[in-house]
Amino acid sequence: MAYDTLLADRIREQLSSLDEVREKEMFGGLAFMVREKMCVGVIRDEMMCRIDPKRQEEALSMPGCREMDFTGRPLKGYVMVDPEALRSRKELAFWIGWCLDYNPKAKSTAKKKKSN
């Protein structure tokens, strides 16, 4: 499954001044990990945002934002933002800001131990 590489480049540019950022292909898209925690990503042509679950309802009231239901049920603290709501640099920076604000509080995903 392909993802919007131009959107990925725009996100990459916004995160370029930060330390501890790496990219990881997942969900058929691209995730940007900040401090080893999923922060923001691109799935198809939408931006996936990991935000404070307490702000989810507020986020969902904004144009172009919907629940992330990748597994068939909504994931608390994750939303998808439509490309129409990300046209300007300011709009993109707004959503990335929400993701970065939550990142220090977000839990890391436990790494799986390799079995012999």
Residue frames as a rotation matrix with the C-alpha (Angstrom) as fourth column:
MET 1
0.584 0.811 0.000 0.00
0.811 -0.584 0.000 0.00
0.000 0.000 -1.000 0.00
ALA 2
-0.341 -0.716 0.610 1.47
0.711 -0.620 -0.331 3.36
0.615 0.321 0.720 -1.05
TYR 3
0.320 0.388 -0.864 1.45
0.830 -0.555 0.058 6.51
-0.457 -0.736 -0.499 1.04
ASP 4
0.916 0.115 0.384 1.67
0.298 -0.835 -0.463 10.19
0.267 0.538 -0.799 0.11
THR 5
0.124 -0.971 -0.203 5.39
0.987 0.142 -0.080 10.87
0.107 -0.190 0.976 -0.08
LEU 6
-0.277 -0.174 0.945 4.85
0.262 -0.960 -0.100 14.64
0.925 0.220 0.311 -0.40
LEU 7
0.713 0.557 0.425 2.96
-0.303 -0.302 0.904 14.67
0.632 -0.774 -0.047 2.89
ALA 8
0.758 -0.512 -0.403 5.74
0.652 0.601 0.462 12.57
0.005 -0.613 0.790 4.43
ASP 9
-0.225 -0.872 0.435 8.29
0.816 -0.413 -0.405 15.13
0.533 0.264 0.804 3.20
ARG 10
0.074 0.338 0.938 6.28
-0.171 -0.923 0.346 17.99
0.982 -0.187 -0.011 4.72
ILE 11
0.967 0.255 -0.014 6.11
-0.049 0.240 0.970 16.18
0.251 -0.937 0.244 8.08
ARG 12
0.416 -0.894 -0.168 9.82
0.899 0.432 -0.073 15.32
0.137 -0.121 0.983 7.87
GLU 13
-0.253 -0.483 0.839 10.60
0.412 -0.838 -0.358 19.01
0.876 0.255 0.410 7.35
GLN 14
0.485 0.538 0.689 8.50
-0.393 -0.570 0.722 20.01
0.781 -0.621 -0.065 10.39
LEU 15
0.997 -0.071 -0.028 10.31
0.062 0.536 0.842 17.46
-0.045 -0.841 0.539 12.58
SER 16
0.558 -0.827 0.064 13.81
0.403 0.203 -0.892 18.16
0.725 0.524 0.447 11.22
SER 17
0.024 -0.579 0.815 14.92
-0.530 -0.699 -0.481 20.31
0.848 -0.420 -0.323 14.16
LEU 18
0.688 0.330 0.647 14.13
-0.726 0.303 0.618 17.61
0.008 -0.894 0.448 16.73
ASP 19
-0.596 -0.803 -0.002 16.48
-0.793 0.589 -0.157 15.00
0.128 -0.092 -0.988 18.11
GLU 20
-0.810 0.168 0.562 15.42
-0.152 0.866 -0.477 11.38
-0.567 -0.472 -0.676 18.51
VAL 21
0.337 0.876 -0.345 13.22
-0.694 -0.016 -0.720 11.16
-0.636 0.482 0.602 15.40
ARG 22
-0.844 -0.517 0.144 13.24
-0.262 0.630 0.731 8.09
-0.469 0.579 -0.667 13.21
GLU 23
-0.065 0.804 -0.591 11.00
-0.998 -0.060 0.028 6.76
-0.012 0.591 0.807 10.52
LYS 24
-0.789 -0.096 0.607 9.44
-0.196 0.975 -0.101 3.34
-0.582 -0.199 -0.788 10.48
GLU 25
-0.590 0.611 -0.528 7.30
-0.617 0.080 0.783 1.72
0.520 0.788 0.329 7.81
MET 26
-0.919 0.388 0.074 4.15
0.233 0.685 -0.691 0.29
-0.319 -0.617 -0.719 9.36
PHE 27
-0.065 0.995 -0.071 0.43
0.169 -0.059 -0.984 -0.07
-0.983 -0.076 -0.165 8.63
GLY 28
0.194 0.076 0.978 1.33
0.965 0.165 -0.204 0.09
-0.177 0.983 -0.041 4.94
GLY 29
0.874 0.073 0.480 2.41
0.186 -0.963 -0.193 3.68
0.448 0.258 -0.856 5.56
LEU 30
-0.206 -0.975 0.078 5.12
0.435 -0.162 -0.886 5.61
0.877 -0.149 0.458 7.34
ALA 31
0.837 0.407 -0.365 5.30
0.492 -0.268 0.829 6.42
0.240 -0.873 -0.425 11.05
PHE 32
0.010 -0.799 0.601 7.52
-0.156 -0.595 -0.788 9.06
0.988 -0.086 -0.131 12.59
MET 33
0.524 0.043 -0.851 8.78
0.740 0.471 0.479 7.91
0.421 -0.881 0.215 15.95
VAL 34
0.167 -0.460 0.872 9.80
-0.378 -0.847 -0.374 10.59
0.910 -0.267 -0.316 18.45
ARG 35
-0.335 -0.425 0.841 11.72
-0.940 0.090 -0.329 9.37
0.064 -0.901 -0.430 21.49
GLU 36
-0.978 -0.119 -0.171 10.90
-0.141 0.983 0.120 5.79
0.154 0.141 -0.978 20.37
LYS 37
-0.422 0.905 0.049 7.15
0.331 0.204 -0.921 6.50
-0.844 -0.373 -0.386 20.53
MET 38
-0.399 0.375 0.837 4.80
0.900 -0.013 0.435 6.69
0.175 0.927 -0.332 17.58
CYS 39
-0.635 0.080 -0.768 3.98
0.289 -0.898 -0.332 10.37
-0.716 -0.433 0.547 17.12
VAL 40
0.239 0.639 -0.731 2.65
-0.591 -0.501 -0.632 11.09
-0.770 0.583 0.258 13.65
GLY 41
-0.561 -0.468 0.683 2.44
0.204 0.721 0.662 9.26
-0.802 0.511 -0.309 10.36
VAL 42
-0.350 0.425 -0.835 1.09
-0.903 -0.389 0.180 8.95
-0.248 0.817 0.520 6.85
ILE 43
-0.537 0.309 0.785 -1.39
0.276 0.944 -0.183 6.28
-0.797 0.118 -0.592 5.81
ARG 44
0.162 0.452 0.877 -2.42
0.979 0.037 -0.200 6.55
-0.123 0.891 -0.437 2.15
ASP 45
-0.257 -0.245 0.935 -3.05
0.516 -0.852 -0.081 10.30
0.817 0.462 0.345 1.75
GLU 46
0.747 0.587 0.312 -4.04
0.012 -0.482 0.876 11.06
0.665 -0.651 -0.367 5.35
MET 47
-0.396 -0.840 0.371 -2.00
-0.434 -0.185 -0.882 12.08
0.810 -0.510 -0.291 8.36
MET 48
0.421 0.408 -0.810 -2.24
0.516 0.627 0.584 9.85
0.746 -0.664 0.053 11.41
CYS 49
-0.170 -0.416 0.893 -1.92
-0.480 -0.757 -0.444 11.80
0.861 -0.504 -0.071 14.65
ARG 50
-0.060 0.094 -0.994 -1.30
0.788 0.615 0.011 10.41
0.612 -0.783 -0.111 18.11
ILE 51
-0.294 0.090 0.952 -2.85
-0.286 -0.958 0.003 12.98
0.912 -0.272 0.307 20.44
ASP 52
-0.944 0.036 0.327 -3.85
-0.323 0.086 -0.942 13.22
-0.062 -0.996 -0.070 24.06
PRO 53
-0.668 0.735 -0.118 -6.97
0.630 0.643 0.436 11.04
0.396 0.217 -0.892 24.42
LYS 54
-0.277 0.557 -0.783 -8.48
0.703 -0.439 -0.560 13.83
-0.655 -0.706 -0.270 26.56
ARG 55
-0.436 0.043 -0.899 -8.46
-0.388 -0.911 0.144 16.06
-0.812 0.411 0.414 23.47
GLN 56
-0.859 0.030 0.510 -9.95
0.400 0.661 0.635 13.52
-0.318 0.750 -0.580 21.08
GLU 57
0.125 0.986 0.109 -13.49
0.905 -0.068 -0.419 14.93
-0.406 0.152 -0.901 21.07
GLU 58
0.368 -0.092 -0.925 -12.11
-0.095 -0.994 0.061 18.42
-0.925 0.066 -0.374 20.49
ALA 59
-0.691 -0.705 -0.159 -10.01
-0.282 0.061 0.957 17.12
-0.665 0.707 -0.241 17.59
LEU 60
-0.662 0.469 0.584 -12.96
0.692 0.681 0.237 15.26
-0.287 0.562 -0.776 16.07
SER 61
0.398 0.834 -0.382 -14.97
0.599 -0.552 -0.580 18.49
-0.694 0.002 -0.720 15.97
MET 62
-0.115 -0.549 -0.828 -12.40
-0.364 -0.752 0.549 20.04
-0.924 0.364 -0.114 13.62
PRO 63
0.727 0.420 -0.544 -12.80
-0.623 0.070 -0.779 19.95
-0.289 0.905 0.312 9.83
GLY 64
0.361 -0.554 -0.750 -11.13
-0.689 0.383 -0.615 17.01
0.628 0.739 -0.244 8.12
CYS 65
-0.679 -0.611 0.408 -10.54
-0.717 0.431 -0.548 15.00
0.159 -0.664 -0.730 11.29
ARG 66
0.481 0.807 -0.344 -11.99
-0.645 0.591 0.484 11.54
0.594 -0.011 0.805 11.91
GLU 67
0.573 -0.231 0.786 -11.41
-0.605 0.527 0.596 8.62
-0.552 -0.818 0.163 14.25
MET 68
-0.407 -0.706 -0.580 -8.67
-0.884 0.465 0.054 6.21
0.232 0.535 -0.813 13.36
ASP 69
0.451 0.633 0.629 -10.38
-0.705 0.685 -0.185 2.86
-0.548 -0.360 0.755 12.94
PHE 70
-0.192 -0.683 -0.705 -7.58
-0.963 0.270 0.001 0.94
0.189 0.679 -0.710 11.29
THR 71
-0.969 -0.224 0.107 -8.43
-0.246 0.926 -0.285 -2.25
-0.035 -0.302 -0.953 13.21
GLY 72
-0.484 0.863 -0.146 -12.18
0.396 0.364 0.843 -1.96
0.781 0.350 -0.518 12.65
ARG 73
0.577 0.624 -0.527 -12.77
0.792 -0.272 0.546 -0.13
0.197 -0.733 -0.651 15.90
PRO 74
0.708 -0.279 0.648 -11.73
-0.129 -0.954 -0.270 3.40
0.694 0.108 -0.712 16.89
LEU 75
0.029 -0.789 -0.613 -8.40
0.865 0.327 -0.380 3.78
0.500 -0.520 0.692 18.66
LYS 76
0.897 0.304 -0.322 -8.45
0.439 -0.709 0.552 6.22
-0.061 -0.636 -0.769 21.57
GLY 77
0.416 -0.749 -0.516 -5.85
0.018 -0.560 0.828 8.94
-0.909 -0.354 -0.219 21.17
TYR 78
-0.718 -0.606 0.343 -5.38
0.355 0.104 0.929 8.42
-0.599 0.789 0.140 17.43
VAL 79
0.440 0.838 -0.322 -7.07
0.045 -0.379 -0.924 10.45
-0.897 0.392 -0.204 14.70
MET 80
-0.283 -0.417 0.864 -6.76
0.908 0.173 0.381 10.74
-0.308 0.892 0.330 10.93
VAL 81
0.054 0.234 -0.971 -6.59
-0.024 -0.971 -0.236 14.14
-0.998 0.037 -0.047 9.25
ASP 82
0.623 0.358 0.695 -7.73
0.659 0.239 -0.713 14.55
-0.421 0.903 -0.087 5.67
PRO 83
-0.371 -0.855 0.363 -5.35
0.919 -0.282 0.275 16.20
-0.132 0.435 0.890 3.16
GLU 84
0.141 0.511 0.848 -7.85
0.587 -0.733 0.344 19.03
0.797 0.449 -0.403 2.63
ALA 85
0.969 0.242 -0.047 -7.26
0.164 -0.490 0.856 20.08
0.184 -0.837 -0.515 6.27
LEU 86
0.424 -0.894 -0.141 -3.48
0.525 0.116 0.843 20.08
-0.738 -0.432 0.519 5.78
ARG 87
0.727 -0.082 0.682 -3.07
0.647 -0.250 -0.720 22.39
0.229 0.965 -0.129 2.81
SER 88
0.670 -0.475 0.570 -1.12
-0.355 -0.880 -0.316 25.13
0.652 0.010 -0.758 4.55
ARG 89
-0.339 -0.889 -0.307 2.08
0.114 0.285 -0.952 24.93
0.934 -0.358 0.005 6.55
LYS 90
-0.604 0.179 0.777 0.18
-0.738 -0.493 -0.461 26.43
0.301 -0.851 0.430 9.51
GLU 91
0.518 0.856 0.015 -2.48
-0.821 0.492 0.290 23.68
0.241 -0.162 0.957 9.41
LEU 92
0.463 -0.442 -0.768 0.17
0.114 0.889 -0.443 20.95
0.879 0.118 0.462 9.27
ALA 93
-0.608 -0.759 0.231 2.13
-0.076 -0.235 -0.969 22.58
0.790 -0.607 0.085 12.11
PHE 94
-0.087 0.679 0.729 -1.03
-0.950 -0.276 0.144 22.75
0.299 -0.680 0.669 14.24
TRP 95
0.839 0.482 -0.251 -1.60
-0.418 0.868 0.269 18.99
0.348 -0.120 0.930 14.10
ILE 96
0.174 -0.857 -0.486 2.07
0.340 0.515 -0.787 18.13
0.924 -0.029 0.381 14.51
GLY 97
-0.515 -0.315 0.798 2.12
-0.522 -0.623 -0.583 20.44
0.680 -0.716 0.156 17.54
TRP 98
0.446 0.749 0.490 -0.69
-0.879 0.264 0.396 18.46
0.167 -0.607 0.777 19.16
CYS 99
0.809 -0.194 -0.554 1.23
0.091 0.974 -0.208 15.24
0.580 0.118 0.806 18.50
LEU 100
-0.206 -0.978 0.009 4.46
0.239 -0.060 -0.969 16.62
0.949 -0.198 0.246 19.95
ASP 101
-0.195 0.217 0.957 2.65
-0.827 -0.561 -0.041 18.03
0.528 -0.799 0.289 23.00
TYR 102
0.760 0.592 0.268 1.37
-0.645 0.642 0.414 14.56
0.073 -0.488 0.870 23.84
ASN 103
0.461 -0.591 -0.662 4.55
-0.168 0.674 -0.719 12.64
0.871 0.443 0.212 22.99
PRO 104
-0.564 -0.750 0.346 6.32
-0.523 0.000 -0.853 13.09
0.640 -0.661 -0.392 26.38
LYS 105
-0.267 0.565 0.781 3.21
-0.901 0.141 -0.410 11.70
-0.342 -0.813 0.472 28.14
ALA 106
0.551 0.514 -0.658 2.58
-0.765 0.626 -0.152 8.85
0.334 0.587 0.738 25.70
LYS 107
0.470 -0.354 0.808 3.50
-0.392 0.737 0.551 5.35
-0.791 -0.576 0.207 26.70
SER 108
-0.413 -0.675 -0.612 6.13
-0.901 0.203 0.383 3.51
-0.134 0.710 -0.692 24.72
THR 109
0.716 0.551 -0.428 5.11
-0.626 0.779 -0.044 0.31
0.309 0.300 0.903 23.01
ALA 110
0.395 -0.566 0.723 6.78
-0.491 0.535 0.687 -2.61
-0.777 -0.626 -0.066 24.73
LYS 111
-0.085 -0.512 -0.855 9.35
-0.981 0.191 -0.017 -4.25
0.172 0.837 -0.519 22.50
LYS 112
0.895 0.442 -0.053 8.75
-0.437 0.895 0.092 -7.90
0.088 -0.059 0.994 21.83
LYS 113
0.036 -0.883 0.467 11.42
-0.697 0.313 0.645 -10.30
-0.717 -0.348 -0.604 23.01
LYS 114
0.085 -0.101 -0.991 12.84
-0.891 0.439 -0.121 -12.55
0.447 0.893 -0.053 20.34
SER 115
0.701 0.175 0.692 12.33
-0.507 0.805 0.310 -16.21
-0.503 -0.567 0.652 21.02
ASN 116
-0.362 -0.932 -0.008 15.10
-0.721 0.274 0.637 -18.69
-0.592 0.236 -0.771 20.28
